[in-house]
């Protein structure tokens, strides 16, 4: 339920990030044109590029994992295929937040999308039955 409520916000954040990137590229182009016209070199401080939001990607990966779930390392590997520049602990932090928000369940070293986690067995342990 929380995933569906967050989707419009995630989409708007992604839209704004794309617009910021477009405007930054336009700014760089204008500065370059000014340099060419005036012959002077304009010192422009580097603007730190914001990384693409990975929360929607992590949710998609977990949805695809289904009842098999995925370890933090597996999710990290899959995220890095799409976003190679993701910071070291970002995926783990996102997984932890999603668990705290109730979107994911953590059982036996694996994360599962809520509702796909293994059910407790009759003897009290966790199993896939």
Secondary structure, 3 states (H helix, E strand, C coil): CHHHHHHHHHHHHHHHHHHHHHHHHHHHHHHHHHHHHHCCCCCCCCCCCCCCCCHHHHHHHHHHHHHHCECHHHHHHHHHHHCCCCCCCHHHHHHHHHHHCCCEEEECCEEEECCCCCCECCCCCECCC
